[in-house]
């Protein structure tokens, strides 16, 4: 699920725009917001499309790495 602060950033960019750029439906993004996590295979693409760092979508994957 997408954290509230990250969700606000995505809404500013535009959910429809993100979905179009990723070749998915808005419903996919709303599912990531409400019930299912962003698939690992979509993190890099989502980061590229939105400019939001991937560790903000799935901090549990990146918390073991030291940020320099």
N, C-alpha and C positions, 0 to 999 in steps of 0.2 A: 504494500500500500504506500501511497505517496504522502509524505508529511505535509502538514498544512502550509508551512512556509514555502515549500517547494511548489505546492499546488498553486499558490498565489502567483508565483513567477511564471508558471506555465499558462495561467489564465491571461496574464498580461501579454504574452507572446501570441496566444490564440490557440485554443484546442483544435479547431478545424484546420488551421494552418499547419500545426504540428502533425496531425493525422495525415493530411495530404502529402506533406514532405516525406513522411515515413511510409506511405503507401498502405495505411491501415485506416480503420474507421474510428470515429470519435468514441464509439462505444468501447473499443479496446482501451483507450486512454482512461475513460471513466471507470472501467473495470479495475485498472491498475490503481486508480484513486480509492475505490470503494471496497474491493474484495480480494483481488489477487495481486501479488507483487509483479513488478516489471520483470519480464523474462530476462535472464542473464544475457542472452543473445541479442537483446535490443538495447542494452545499456549504452554501448559506444555510439550507436546511431542516434539515440535519444540525446546524448550529450552533444553530438555534432549539430543536430537540428536546433536544439534549444540554447546551447551554451551553458547549460546547468551541469556542473561536474557530476559524474556518474556516482561518486561516493555519497552524494546527497539522496539519490534514489534508493540505494541499497547500502547503507552504512555498515550493516553486519558483514558484508563481504570485504570491506576495506578497513575495518577498525583494527585489525592486527598489524597493519602496515604503519610504519612511522611516517608521518608527514614532515617533510624537511622544511 
